[in-house]
Amino acid sequence: MKLKKSVKKIIIIAVILLFLSLGIYSFIKIKAKMAYEKTYEYKLISLGYDENNAKEMEKIYKNEELEFILKQEKDNIYSNLTKEKYFIYNKFYDYINYYQKNKDKELTNIIEIVNANVDKEYYTNTTATDLTKGNLILVNKYHYLDENYVPEDLTTISLDYAYGEYGSQKMTKEAYEAFLNMWKASHDAGFYLIVNSSYRNYQEQQETYDDYARSNGTNYADTIAARPGFSEHQTGLTIDVFEKGTGQKDFDTTDSYKWLKENAHLYGFIERYPKDKENITGYTYESWHYRYVGVEAATYIYENHITFDEYYAYFVK
């Protein structure tokens, strides 16, 4: 009889402890939920940001910046920006500012414009090129090379593959070797590519730019030639190339151009200033202007139809 009472007492105590445990657990869970709902992560998710983006943003931005983002959110526009393929967290403010001034533009277009710095006026907000990037250094209207910069391993292009006097055309050693492989493949396909222009030092680029400016004004010059220090030709990684016997005006009508456009990436080259990307590159279409970036980068750029400016912002910088 006493044993039954002891067992009953134990059961009652166990039940009481269980309910107390459940109560404490529920209380802790409710408190945790209330605390979580005060976090910026929760608030951002509630507005449509996915969990990963919300967590990343809470790490990157200060509280006052997150408050600004939360107040500016309208119709999930900004959360949709974070879901774009080439969204970069530390450029989020720039996307928002550009969108507010250009609400007619597609979000994808906003991303590519801001990533390429084209939301800013050309030749403003400039910075020195990061030379540690090797073949992936970026030189454009926002990134410049020092006046005295000369690639260390410039190699003379044989006159079998270039116009001009011997020694006048040069590329870096790696880019030249890649070009020779591309030239051989194109020649086997029935074409004869020839380099019209390659490495130019700062002073030569100054002369080139000044010639265009004198003839047609600086506005025109800026669409067709880089200012000194801002030219890819100074990297030794760039060539202007045609089918032998043709000129730049006719090149994109030739079969050799079609071959080059479809195969250059296999050898590490990209068409640097494509026809439909003028608003991103800042230059008029140049079917003859090819830049060496290596096979991996060139293949990605070709397959995803983006510019090197966009690739650099997302994958290199």
N, C-alpha and C positions, 0 to 999 in steps of 0.2 A: 504493500500500500504506500509506504514511504517512498519506495523506488519510483512508483508511478507519479507521485507528486513532484519528485525531483526532476523527472524527465519532462513533465508538463512545464515546470518552472524554467527549465533550460530552453524549451521550445519557445516559451513566451519571451524570454530574454533575447533569444536569437532573432525572433521576429521583430522585436523592438529595435535591436541593433541594425537589422537589415533596413527597416524603414528609416532609421536615423542616417544610415550610410547613403541610402537613395536620396534622402532629403539633402544631405550635405553635397552629394554629387550633383544633384539638380541645381542647388544653389551656386556651386562653383561654376557649373556649365552656363547658367544664366548670367552670372557675373562676367564670365569670359566672353560670352556673346555680346553683352552690353559694352564691354571694353573694346571688342573687335569692331563693333558698329561705329565706334568713335574714331577708328583709324582711317587714314586717307586711302589705304588699300580697299577697304570696304566701300567707302564713298565713291571711289573711282569705278569699282566693279558695278555698283548700283547704277552708274550712268552709262554702262555699256562697255567699259574697258575689260579686256579679258584678264584673268588672274595674273598671268605672267607679266603682262605689260604694267598692271597696277603695282605689283611688287617692285618691278624695276624702277618705276617712276618714283615710288616712295623712297627708294634708296638714293636716287640721283638729285631730286629737287628738295629745296628747303620748304618749310611749312608755308611760308608766305607765298611761295611760287605755286605750291599745290592749291592753296586757297584761290589764287588767281585763275588757275586752270579750271577749278570746279565752278567758279562764278562765270567764266566765259563759255562753258559748255552749252551748246545749243543744238538740238535735234541730232545729237550724237555725232556731229561733224568731226569733232576732235578725236573722239574715241575711234572713229572710222579711220582717221589718219594713222593711228598706231597699228592698224591692221594691214596697211599698205606694205607691199613686199620689201621696199627699200627704206622703210622708216628708220630713222636714227634718233635715239632718245635725246641726245644733247642738242639736237636741232629743233626740238619740239616747239619752243618759243618762236623760232624763226618761221616754222610752218604756220603757226597761228597768226602771227603778224602779217605774213604774206597773204594768207587766206582772207583776212579781214579787209584787205585792199583789193583782192581779186576773187570775189565770191563766184564769179562766172566760170572759173577754171575747174577742171576735173582734179580730184584729189591726187591722182597719179601724177598729173602734170605739176602740181604744187610740190610734191616730193622731189621730182627730178630737177626742178628749177632751183629749189633751195639747196639740195645736196650739191649741185654744181656751182653754187654761189651766185647764180645769175639773178637772184632777187636783189642783188646789189649792183650798182653802176660799175661798168667795166673800168678796170685799172684803179678801183678804190678798194679799201680793205685788203690790200695786198700783203703777201707774206713770202718770205724766202722759201724756195723749193727745198724740201727735205731730201738731201742727197743720200741719206742712208737707205733710201728705198730702191737703190740700184736701177734696174731696167724699168721699174715702176714709178720713177720720179714723175711728178706732175708739173708741167710748165704750161700755163695758159694765161688768161688776162687777170688772174688773181694770184698766181704763183710765179716768181721770177728767179732767174739765175744771176749770180754776181757778174759784174762786168768782166772780171778776169777768169771766169770759169772756163776750163777746157777739159774735156774728157781725157783720162789718162792713157787710154789704149786706142787712140784713133788709128785707123788702118786705111791706107790708100786703096781706093776702088780701081780695079783694072779698067782700062779704056775699052776692054771688050764689053763692059757692062755700063759704061757711063760716057756722057758727052764731056767735052772740055779738054784741057791739057792734063798731062800726067801729074798727079799729085793735087789736082784742084778739087777732086771729089773724095770725101772721107766719111767713114762710119766707125763706130766702136767695133772692136774685134768680134765680139759675139754676134752683134747685129749683122755684120758683114757676112759672117759664116752662114747665118740663117738665110740671108738674102741670096747667097750663092746656091744654097739648096733649093730655094724657091725659084730662082732663075732657071736652074737645070730642069726642074719639074715643068715649068711653063714652056721651056724650049722643047722638051719632049712632047708637049701637047701641041706644038706648032707655032709658038709665039716667041717674039724677041723683045724682052723688056729692057729698057735702057734708063739709067738714072740721069735726070736732068739737073737735080739739085740735091745736096746732102748737107753735111755739116757746114754751118756758118758761124763765125765768131761774132762777138758783140758788135764790133765795128762794121762788119759786113752787113749785119742785120740793120744797123742804123742807116747805112747807105740804101739798102733795099726799101726800107720804110719811107725814108725821105724822098726817094724817087716817086713813089706812089702819091705821097702827100703833095709834092710839088705839081704833079700832073693833074690830080683830081681832088685834092683837098684831104684834110685829116679824117673826115667822116668816112670817106670812101676807103682811105688807106687802112683804117681800123677794121674794116670788114674783110679785107683781103690779105693783110700782112700784119704780123705781130710787131709791137714796139720792141726796140732793143732790150734784151734781157728777158723778154716774155715769149721768145720764140723757141719752139721745139727743135728747130734746126740746130740750135746751140748745144743740144744734148748729145748729138752724134748718133741718135737713135731713129732719126727721121729721114725719109727720102721722098722726093718728088719723082715719080716713075711713069713712063709712057711706053707705048708700043713704038719700037724704032720706026722713024719715018712719019710719026703723027705728032700732034701738039696737044696741049692741055685742053683746048676747046673741043677737040674731036675724040678725046680718049674714052669718054664714057659711052661712046657709040660703037666701040670696037669689041671684038670677041676676046681680045686679050684682057680688057678691063673686066668683062664678065667672068673670065677665068680667075683673075686676081681677086675680085670681090668674093668669090665663092671658095677660094682655096688659101688665101693669104694667112688665115688664122692657123692653118696646119703647120706653118713655119714661124708663128709667133708675131705676125704683123696684123694690124688693124687699119681699116679705112678710118682715118682720124676725124674727118669732117664730113659726115654723111649728109645726103640731100635733105632728109626729113628731120635733122637734128640741129639746124642752124641756130635755133633759139637757145640751145643748150651750149653749144661749142663757142658761139659768138662769132663764127666765121661763115662766109658763104661756102656753099658746097664745093669741095675739092676732090674730085674722083681720083686724082693722081697722088694725093698726099697720104703716105703710109708710115705708120709708127710701129717700131718694134717694142713689144711688151712681154714677150715670152709666150710659149704655146698655151699654158694653162689660162692665163688672163685673156689672151686673144680669143681662145675658143669660147670662153664664157661670154665675152662681149659680143661675139658674132652670134652665138646661139640665142642670146637673150635680147638682142637688138637694143643695146644701151651704148652710151658713149664711155670713153675712158674716164672722163670727168666724174660720171656717176659711179663707175666701178671703183675708182680711187676713194671716193667719199665713203662708200659702204664697206669695201673689203680691205683697203690698204691703210687709209688714215687712221 
